[in-house]
Amino acid sequence: MYKHIINRVKKEIRVRSVVLFGALFTVFMFSACSIGGGGSPEDLGVFRSTDYGESYEQANKLPDDKNLNETSIFEIVADTFNPNLMFLGTLEKGMLKSTNGGDLWEQTGQQEGTFYGIAIDPKNNRQLYAAGYIDTYGKILRSGNGGQDWHEVYREGDPEIKVFDVVVDHFDTRNIYATNQNGVVIKSEDYGENWVVINRLDGRAIFLRMSPFDSRILFVASPDFGIVRTLDGGETWEEIRINEDDFSGANKIYDLQFHPTEPNTILIGSQYGLLRSPDLGATWESIPLLTTPGENALVRLAIDPENPDNMYLSIDTSMYKSTDAGAHWKIQKVTTSFIYSLLIKPEQPDTLFAGIWYKPPAE
């Protein structure tokens, strides 16, 4: 049985402003009433490359000769111990599961709702958490049997407020973190049974990223307030801001990723372009792209964990690949719709997945 989030903060949240380089995210995509629906193209769903991004094909097969060609995808995750076990978060069609690396997708026990974030317990792949928007409420669901059954562990008190992201502490999997549309960051220390507020931010909290090296280090990115980080599991927070005199548009972030082999290095995809920090946000440097700085939109990033010089970057509908850590880029058109999510298959870096999202033209 879930409990509503408490209205008061369990501990005083100390937010120290650091005039560094932050980054954020212009979000035009998170209104369920403005995406998907009738008139969608047929190049949605999942695209897969099995040759390090040289070519792509749709991997949208469902049972009974059905497919995902007209389904918008927000999230793609794979189990690190069994990479063929994968889950999709969709627009208004619940969550789907594959046990064969995306060759065939099947419905989980949650067949309705929009899901923006899915987290697999790194020590028990039968346990999953999903953040989304179901029946006009933002919710967090938990499954203890690999997605067959789901139940609520958290519901927003106000309708229309979406829960955007959820992560599981890889050191102590009792700890779950999540973010919502109102800028609230919450934490559970008992597998989602009870929740407390650990930060209230002035704007939408879209992305929640945990360091793969130290689970106490988390970053939250927003289109409204920049980046905040905690180095102690949410006890204290620091605000990070990017100097836009140097990097115009860098505070509009579309993605944030940790470098897979350098514990203090993070990369962000922003309206400016691609930036790298070697010191968890204290200083930044630009990675040149083929696009014009300050004019990029919906940037997503994936880094090969076995060879970090191999990087994949999507901007709108195009995919970019670098084999030399961003010194040079090769462009490839993948779809006519927006590339919303990227995933390199664990233990199989030649395989890349892209989740496609359709934004209908403005009326």
DRENDO-1510 file (C-alpha; in Angstrom, 1 decimal, always signed):
<recs>
REC; n; res; u; v; w
REC; 1; MET; +0.0; +0.0; +0.0 .
REC; 2; TYR; +1.5; +3.3; -1.0 .
REC; 3; LYS; +1.5; +6.5; +1.0 .
REC; 4; HIS; +1.1; +10.0; -0.4 .
REC; 5; ILE; +4.2; +12.1; -0.2 .
REC; 6; ILE; +4.4; +14.1; +2.9 .
REC; 7; ASN; +3.9; +17.9; +2.5 .
REC; 8; ARG; +6.8; +18.9; +4.7 .
REC; 9; VAL; +10.4; +18.2; +4.1 .
REC; 10; LYS; +11.9; +15.6; +6.4 .
REC; 11; LYS; +15.1; +17.5; +6.7 .
REC; 12; GLU; +16.0; +21.1; +6.0 .
REC; 13; ILE; +17.2; +21.3; +2.4 .
REC; 14; ARG; +20.3; +23.4; +2.1 .
REC; 15; VAL; +20.8; +24.6; -1.5 .
REC; 16; ARG; +24.1; +26.4; -2.1 .
REC; 17; SER; +24.3; +28.5; -5.2 .
REC; 18; VAL; +27.4; +27.8; -7.2 .
REC; 19; VAL; +28.1; +30.1; -10.1 .
REC; 20; LEU; +29.4; +27.4; -12.4 .
REC; 21; PHE; +28.0; +26.0; -15.5 .
REC; 22; GLY; +24.6; +24.6; -15.4 .
REC; 23; ALA; +22.4; +23.3; -18.1 .
REC; 24; LEU; +18.8; +22.7; -18.8 .
REC; 25; PHE; +16.2; +21.5; -21.0 .
REC; 26; THR; +13.5; +23.2; -23.0 .
REC; 27; VAL; +10.6; +20.8; -22.8 .
REC; 28; PHE; +8.0; +21.0; -25.4 .
REC; 29; MET; +7.2; +17.4; -25.3 .
REC; 30; PHE; +5.8; +16.4; -22.0 .
REC; 31; SER; +2.1; +17.3; -22.5 .
REC; 32; ALA; +0.2; +14.1; -23.1 .
REC; 33; CYS; -2.5; +16.0; -24.8 .
REC; 34; SER; -0.1; +17.4; -27.4 .
REC; 35; ILE; +1.7; +14.3; -28.6 .
REC; 36; GLY; +0.9; +11.2; -30.4 .
REC; 37; GLY; -2.7; +10.5; -31.5 .
REC; 38; GLY; -4.2; +10.4; -35.0 .
REC; 39; GLY; -2.2; +11.3; -38.0 .
REC; 40; SER; +1.0; +9.9; -36.7 .
REC; 41; PRO; +3.6; +8.7; -39.2 .
REC; 42; GLU; +4.6; +5.1; -39.5 .
REC; 43; ASP; +8.3; +5.5; -38.6 .
REC; 44; LEU; +7.8; +5.6; -34.9 .
REC; 45; GLY; +8.5; +2.9; -32.3 .
REC; 46; VAL; +12.0; +1.5; -32.0 .
REC; 47; PHE; +14.9; +1.7; -34.5 .
REC; 48; ARG; +17.8; -0.7; -34.0 .
REC; 49; SER; +21.3; -0.8; -35.4 .
REC; 50; THR; +23.5; -3.9; -35.1 .
REC; 51; ASP; +26.6; -2.4; -36.8 .
REC; 52; TYR; +27.6; +0.4; -34.6 .
REC; 53; GLY; +25.2; +2.9; -36.0 .
REC; 54; GLU; +26.0; +2.4; -39.7 .
REC; 55; SER; +22.5; +1.3; -40.6 .
REC; 56; TYR; +19.1; +1.2; -38.8 .
REC; 57; GLU; +15.9; -0.7; -39.2 .
REC; 58; GLN; +12.6; -0.7; -37.2 .
REC; 59; ALA; +12.4; -3.3; -34.4 .
REC; 60; ASN; +8.7; -3.0; -33.8 .
REC; 61; LYS; +7.3; -6.5; -34.0 .
REC; 62; LEU; +4.3; -7.4; -31.7 .
REC; 63; PRO; +2.4; -10.7; -31.5 .
REC; 64; ASP; -0.3; -11.5; -34.0 .
REC; 65; ASP; +1.4; -9.5; -36.9 .
REC; 66; LYS; +0.9; -6.2; -35.1 .
REC; 67; ASN; +3.6; -3.5; -34.7 .
REC; 68; LEU; +4.7; -0.4; -32.9 .
REC; 69; ASN; +5.1; +1.7; -36.1 .
REC; 70; GLU; +2.7; +4.4; -34.9 .
REC; 71; THR; +3.6; +4.3; -31.2 .
REC; 72; SER; +5.7; +7.1; -29.6 .
REC; 73; ILE; +8.5; +5.8; -27.3 .
REC; 74; PHE; +9.8; +7.8; -24.3 .
REC; 75; GLU; +12.0; +5.3; -22.6 .
REC; 76; ILE; +14.1; +2.3; -23.5 .
REC; 77; VAL; +16.0; +0.3; -20.7 .
REC; 78; ALA; +17.8; -3.0; -20.7 .
REC; 79; ASP; +18.9; -5.2; -17.8 .
REC; 80; THR; +22.7; -5.1; -17.3 .
REC; 81; PHE; +22.9; -8.8; -16.3 .
REC; 82; ASN; +20.5; -10.0; -19.1 .
REC; 83; PRO; +20.7; -7.5; -21.9 .
REC; 84; ASN; +18.1; -9.2; -23.9 .
REC; 85; LEU; +15.6; -8.3; -21.2 .
REC; 86; MET; +14.3; -4.9; -22.2 .
REC; 87; PHE; +11.4; -2.5; -21.4 .
REC; 88; LEU; +9.7; +0.3; -23.3 .
REC; 89; GLY; +7.8; +3.3; -21.9 .
REC; 90; THR; +5.2; +4.5; -24.4 .
REC; 91; LEU; +2.8; +7.3; -25.0 .
REC; 92; GLU; -0.6; +6.2; -23.7 .
REC; 93; LYS; +0.0; +2.5; -24.4 .
REC; 94; GLY; +1.7; +1.5; -21.1 .
REC; 95; MET; +4.9; -0.5; -21.0 .
REC; 96; LEU; +6.2; -3.3; -23.2 .
REC; 97; LYS; +8.7; -6.0; -22.6 .
REC; 98; SER; +11.1; -8.0; -24.8 .
REC; 99; THR; +13.0; -11.1; -23.7 .
REC; 100; ASN; +15.0; -11.4; -26.9 .
REC; 101; GLY; +16.7; -8.1; -27.4 .
REC; 102; GLY; +13.9; -6.3; -29.2 .
REC; 103; ASP; +13.0; -9.0; -31.8 .
REC; 104; LEU; +9.5; -9.2; -30.3 .
REC; 105; TRP; +7.7; -6.9; -27.9 .
REC; 106; GLU; +4.9; -7.9; -25.7 .
REC; 107; GLN; +2.6; -6.1; -23.3 .
REC; 108; THR; +3.4; -6.1; -19.6 .
REC; 109; GLY; +0.7; -6.1; -17.0 .
REC; 110; GLN; +0.5; -2.3; -17.4 .
REC; 111; GLN; -1.2; -1.7; -20.8 .
REC; 112; GLU; -2.4; +1.9; -20.2 .
REC; 113; GLY; -0.8; +5.2; -19.4 .
REC; 114; THR; +2.3; +7.2; -20.5 .
REC; 115; PHE; +5.6; +6.3; -19.0 .
REC; 116; TYR; +8.7; +8.6; -19.1 .
REC; 117; GLY; +11.1; +6.6; -16.8 .
REC; 118; ILE; +11.7; +3.0; -16.0 .
REC; 119; ALA; +14.2; +1.6; -13.6 .
REC; 120; ILE; +15.3; -2.0; -13.1 .
REC; 121; ASP; +16.6; -3.0; -9.7 .
REC; 122; PRO; +20.3; -3.7; -10.4 .
REC; 123; LYS; +20.4; -6.6; -7.9 .
REC; 124; ASN; +17.0; -8.1; -8.8 .
REC; 125; ASN; +15.8; -7.8; -12.3 .
REC; 126; ARG; +12.3; -9.0; -11.3 .
REC; 127; GLN; +11.8; -5.7; -9.4 .
REC; 128; LEU; +11.0; -2.7; -11.5 .
REC; 129; TYR; +9.8; +0.9; -11.0 .
REC; 130; ALA; +8.1; +3.1; -13.5 .
REC; 131; ALA; +7.4; +6.8; -13.5 .
REC; 132; GLY; +4.5; +8.2; -15.5 .
REC; 133; TYR; +1.0; +9.5; -15.9 .
REC; 134; ILE; -2.0; +7.2; -15.6 .
REC; 135; ASP; -5.6; +8.1; -15.2 .
REC; 136; THR; -4.9; +11.8; -15.0 .
REC; 137; TYR; -2.4; +11.4; -12.1 .
REC; 138; GLY; +1.3; +11.2; -11.9 .
REC; 139; LYS; +2.3; +7.9; -10.4 .
REC; 140; ILE; +5.2; +5.5; -9.6 .
REC; 141; LEU; +4.4; +1.9; -10.1 .
REC; 142; ARG; +6.4; -1.1; -8.8 .
REC; 143; SER; +6.5; -4.7; -10.1 .
REC; 144; GLY; +8.0; -7.6; -8.2 .
REC; 145; ASN; +7.6; -10.2; -10.9 .
REC; 146; GLY; +9.3; -8.8; -14.0 .
REC; 147; GLY; +6.5; -6.6; -15.2 .
REC; 148; GLN; +3.6; -9.1; -15.1 .
REC; 149; ASP; +1.8; -7.2; -12.3 .
REC; 150; TRP; +2.1; -3.6; -11.2 .
REC; 151; HIS; +0.9; -1.6; -8.2 .
REC; 152; GLU; +1.1; +2.0; -7.1 .
REC; 153; VAL; +3.7; +3.0; -4.6 .
REC; 154; TYR; +3.2; +6.7; -5.1 .
REC; 155; ARG; +0.6; +9.0; -6.5 .
REC; 156; GLU; +0.7; +12.8; -6.9 .
REC; 157; GLY; -1.8; +14.6; -4.7 .
REC; 158; ASP; -2.9; +16.9; -7.5 .
REC; 159; PRO; -4.1; +15.7; -10.9 .
REC; 160; GLU; -2.3; +16.6; -14.1 .
REC; 161; ILE; +1.2; +16.6; -12.3 .
REC; 162; LYS; +3.4; +14.1; -14.1 .
REC; 163; VAL; +6.2; +12.0; -12.5 .
REC; 164; PHE; +9.1; +12.2; -15.0 .
REC; 165; ASP; +11.9; +10.0; -13.8 .
REC; 166; VAL; +12.9; +7.3; -11.3 .
REC; 167; VAL; +16.2; +5.7; -10.4 .
REC; 168; VAL; +17.3; +2.9; -8.0 .
REC; 169; ASP; +20.4; +3.2; -5.8 .
REC; 170; HIS; +22.8; +0.6; -7.1 .
REC; 171; PHE; +24.6; +0.4; -3.8 .
REC; 172; ASP; +21.5; +0.1; -1.5 .
REC; 173; THR; +18.5; -0.8; -3.6 .
REC; 174; ARG; +16.1; +0.1; -0.8 .
REC; 175; ASN; +16.7; +3.7; -1.9 .
REC; 176; ILE; +14.6; +5.0; -4.7 .
REC; 177; TYR; +14.6; +8.6; -6.1 .
REC; 178; ALA; +12.1; +10.3; -8.4 .
REC; 179; THR; +11.3; +13.7; -9.8 .
REC; 180; ASN; +8.1; +15.4; -11.0 .
REC; 181; GLN; +6.6; +18.2; -13.1 .
REC; 182; ASN; +6.5; +20.6; -10.1 .
REC; 183; GLY; +10.2; +20.4; -9.4 .
REC; 184; VAL; +9.8; +18.1; -6.4 .
REC; 185; VAL; +12.6; +15.5; -5.8 .
REC; 186; ILE; +11.5; +12.6; -3.6 .
REC; 187; LYS; +13.2; +9.7; -1.9 .
REC; 188; SER; +12.1; +6.3; -0.5 .
REC; 189; GLU; +14.4; +4.3; +1.8 .
REC; 190; ASP; +12.1; +1.2; +1.8 .
REC; 191; TYR; +11.6; +0.1; -1.8 .
REC; 192; GLY; +8.9; +2.8; -2.4 .
REC; 193; GLU; +6.6; +2.1; +0.5 .
REC; 194; ASN; +7.1; +5.6; +2.0 .
REC; 195; TRP; +8.4; +8.8; +0.5 .
REC; 196; VAL; +9.9; +12.1; +1.7 .
REC; 197; VAL; +10.7; +15.3; -0.1 .
REC; 198; ILE; +14.4; +16.0; -0.4 .
REC; 199; ASN; +14.2; +19.1; -2.6 .
REC; 200; ARG; +11.7; +21.5; -4.0 .
REC; 201; LEU; +12.9; +23.3; -7.1 .
REC; 202; ASP; +11.5; +26.2; -9.0 .
REC; 203; GLY; +10.4; +24.5; -12.2 .
REC; 204; ARG; +10.0; +21.1; -13.8 .
REC; 205; ALA; +12.5; +18.4; -12.8 .
REC; 206; ILE; +12.8; +16.4; -16.0 .
REC; 207; PHE; +16.0; +14.3; -15.8 .
REC; 208; LEU; +17.4; +12.5; -12.8 .
REC; 209; ARG; +20.8; +10.9; -13.3 .
REC; 210; MET; +22.8; +8.9; -10.8 .
REC; 211; SER; +26.6; +8.3; -11.0 .
REC; 212; PRO; +27.4; +4.7; -11.8 .
REC; 213; PHE; +30.5; +5.1; -9.6 .
REC; 214; ASP; +29.0; +6.6; -6.5 .
REC; 215; SER; +25.2; +6.4; -5.9 .
REC; 216; ARG; +25.3; +9.4; -3.6 .
REC; 217; ILE; +26.0; +11.6; -6.6 .
REC; 218; LEU; +22.8; +12.7; -8.4 .
REC; 219; PHE; +22.0; +15.4; -10.9 .
REC; 220; VAL; +18.6; +16.9; -11.6 .
REC; 221; ALA; +18.1; +18.9; -14.8 .
REC; 222; SER; +15.2; +21.2; -15.6 .
REC; 223; PRO; +14.1; +23.6; -18.3 .
REC; 224; ASP; +13.4; +26.2; -15.6 .
REC; 225; PHE; +16.1; +26.3; -12.9 .
REC; 226; GLY; +19.2; +24.8; -14.5 .
REC; 227; ILE; +21.1; +21.9; -13.0 .
REC; 228; VAL; +21.3; +20.9; -9.3 .
REC; 229; ARG; +23.5; +18.2; -7.9 .
REC; 230; THR; +23.9; +16.4; -4.6 .
REC; 231; LEU; +27.0; +14.6; -3.5 .
REC; 232; ASP; +25.5; +13.0; -0.4 .
REC; 233; GLY; +22.3; +11.3; -1.5 .
REC; 234; GLY; +20.1; +14.3; -1.2 .
REC; 235; GLU; +21.2; +15.7; +2.1 .
REC; 236; THR; +22.5; +18.9; +0.5 .
REC; 237; TRP; +22.2; +20.4; -3.0 .
REC; 238; GLU; +24.2; +22.8; -5.1 .
REC; 239; GLU; +22.9; +24.8; -8.1 .
REC; 240; ILE; +25.1; +24.8; -11.2 .
REC; 241; ARG; +24.8; +27.4; -13.9 .
REC; 242; ILE; +26.6; +27.7; -17.2 .
REC; 243; ASN; +28.0; +31.0; -18.4 .
REC; 244; GLU; +26.0; +31.7; -21.5 .
REC; 245; ASP; +28.4; +34.4; -22.6 .
REC; 246; ASP; +30.7; +31.5; -23.4 .
REC; 247; PHE; +28.0; +28.9; -24.4 .
REC; 248; SER; +24.8; +30.5; -25.6 .
REC; 249; GLY; +21.8; +28.3; -25.0 .
REC; 250; ALA; +23.7; +25.8; -22.8 .
REC; 251; ASN; +21.2; +26.2; -19.9 .
REC; 252; LYS; +18.6; +24.5; -22.1 .
REC; 253; ILE; +19.5; +20.9; -21.6 .
REC; 254; TYR; +18.1; +17.9; -23.4 .
REC; 255; ASP; +20.3; +15.2; -21.9 .
REC; 256; LEU; +22.9; +14.6; -19.2 .
REC; 257; GLN; +25.1; +11.5; -19.1 .
REC; 258; PHE; +28.0; +10.2; -17.0 .
REC; 259; HIS; +31.2; +9.2; -18.8 .
REC; 260; PRO; +31.4; +5.4; -18.4 .
REC; 261; THR; +35.1; +5.2; -17.3 .
REC; 262; GLU; +35.9; +8.7; -15.9 .
REC; 263; PRO; +34.0; +9.1; -12.6 .
REC; 264; ASN; +34.1; +12.9; -12.5 .
REC; 265; THR; +33.2; +13.5; -16.1 .
REC; 266; ILE; +29.7; +14.4; -17.3 .
REC; 267; LEU; +28.4; +15.4; -20.7 .
REC; 268; ILE; +25.3; +17.4; -21.6 .
REC; 269; GLY; +23.4; +17.9; -24.8 .
REC; 270; SER; +21.9; +21.4; -24.9 .
REC; 271; GLN; +20.6; +24.0; -27.2 .
REC; 272; TYR; +24.2; +25.2; -27.4 .
REC; 273; GLY; +25.3; +21.8; -28.5 .
REC; 274; LEU; +27.5; +19.2; -26.6 .
REC; 275; LEU; +29.5; +20.2; -23.5 .
REC; 276; ARG; +31.8; +18.1; -21.3 .
REC; 277; SER; +32.8; +18.7; -17.7 .
REC; 278; PRO; +35.8; +16.8; -16.2 .
REC; 279; ASP; +34.9; +17.9; -12.6 .
REC; 280; LEU; +31.2; +17.2; -12.1 .
REC; 281; GLY; +30.2; +20.6; -13.4 .
REC; 282; ALA; +32.8; +22.9; -12.0 .
REC; 283; THR; +34.2; +23.7; -15.5 .
REC; 284; TRP; +33.0; +23.0; -19.0 .
REC; 285; GLU; +34.4; +22.7; -22.5 .
REC; 286; SER; +32.7; +22.5; -25.8 .
REC; 287; ILE; +32.7; +19.5; -28.1 .
REC; 288; PRO; +32.3; +20.8; -31.6 .
REC; 289; LEU; +29.4; +19.5; -33.7 .
REC; 290; LEU; +28.3; +19.9; -37.3 .
REC; 291; THR; +25.4; +22.0; -36.3 .
REC; 292; THR; +25.3; +25.7; -35.4 .
REC; 293; PRO; +25.9; +26.4; -31.7 .
REC; 294; GLY; +22.8; +27.8; -30.0 .
REC; 295; GLU; +20.4; +26.3; -32.5 .
REC; 296; ASN; +20.1; +22.7; -31.4 .
REC; 297; ALA; +16.9; +21.0; -30.2 .
REC; 298; LEU; +16.1; +17.6; -28.6 .
REC; 299; VAL; +19.7; +16.4; -28.2 .
REC; 300; ARG; +20.2; +12.9; -26.9 .
REC; 301; LEU; +23.6; +11.3; -26.1 .
REC; 302; ALA; +24.8; +7.7; -25.8 .
REC; 303; ILE; +28.4; +6.7; -25.0 .
REC; 304; ASP; +29.9; +3.2; -25.7 .
REC; 305; PRO; +30.8; +1.8; -22.2 .
REC; 306; GLU; +33.5; -0.4; -23.6 .
REC; 307; ASN; +35.1; +2.2; -25.9 .
REC; 308; PRO; +34.0; +5.7; -24.8 .
REC; 309; ASP; +35.6; +7.3; -28.0 .
REC; 310; ASN; +32.5; +5.9; -29.7 .
REC; 311; MET; +29.7; +8.4; -29.1 .
REC; 312; TYR; +26.2; +8.7; -30.6 .
REC; 313; LEU; +24.3; +12.0; -30.7 .
REC; 314; SER; +20.8; +12.5; -32.0 .
REC; 315; ILE; +19.5; +16.0; -32.8 .
REC; 316; ASP; +15.8; +16.2; -33.8 .
REC; 317; THR; +15.5; +13.5; -36.5 .
REC; 318; SER; +19.1; +12.9; -37.3 .
REC; 319; MET; +21.8; +10.7; -35.8 .
REC; 320; TYR; +25.5; +11.6; -35.4 .
REC; 321; LYS; +28.3; +9.2; -34.7 .
REC; 322; SER; +31.9; +9.9; -33.6 .
REC; 323; THR; +34.7; +7.3; -33.2 .
REC; 324; ASP; +37.2; +9.8; -31.7 .
REC; 325; ALA; +35.4; +11.3; -28.7 .
REC; 326; GLY; +33.7; +14.0; -30.7 .
REC; 327; ALA; +36.6; +15.3; -32.8 .
REC; 328; HIS; +34.8; +14.3; -35.9 .
REC; 329; TRP; +31.2; +13.4; -36.6 .
REC; 330; LYS; +29.3; +11.4; -39.3 .
REC; 331; ILE; +25.6; +12.2; -39.9 .
REC; 332; GLN; +22.9; +9.8; -40.8 .
REC; 333; LYS; +19.1; +10.4; -41.3 .
REC; 334; VAL; +17.2; +7.7; -39.4 .
REC; 335; THR; +13.6; +8.9; -39.3 .
REC; 336; THR; +11.3; +11.8; -40.1 .
REC; 337; SER; +10.2; +12.0; -36.5 .
REC; 338; PHE; +12.0; +13.0; -33.3 .
REC; 339; ILE; +14.6; +10.7; -31.7 .
REC; 340; TYR; +13.6; +10.8; -28.1 .
REC; 341; SER; +15.7; +8.1; -26.4 .
REC; 342; LEU; +19.0; +6.3; -27.0 .
REC; 343; LEU; +20.3; +3.0; -25.6 .
REC; 344; ILE; +23.5; +1.1; -26.2 .
REC; 345; LYS; +22.8; -2.6; -25.5 .
REC; 346; PRO; +24.8; -3.7; -22.4 .
REC; 347; GLU; +27.7; -6.1; -23.2 .
REC; 348; GLN; +26.9; -5.7; -26.9 .
REC; 349; PRO; +28.1; -2.2; -28.0 .
REC; 350; ASP; +27.5; -2.8; -31.7 .
REC; 351; THR; +23.8; -2.7; -31.0 .
REC; 352; LEU; +22.1; +0.7; -30.6 .
REC; 353; PHE; +18.4; +1.4; -30.0 .
REC; 354; ALA; +16.5; +4.6; -30.7 .
REC; 355; GLY; +13.0; +5.4; -29.4 .
REC; 356; ILE; +11.1; +7.6; -31.7 .
REC; 357; TRP; +8.5; +10.2; -30.7 .
REC; 358; TYR; +6.0; +12.1; -32.9 .
REC; 359; LYS; +5.2; +15.7; -32.3 .
REC; 360; PRO; +2.2; +16.7; -34.5 .
REC; 361; PRO; +2.5; +20.1; -36.3 .
REC; 362; ALA; +0.9; +23.0; -34.5 .
REC; 363; GLU; -2.6; +23.7; -35.5 .
</recs>
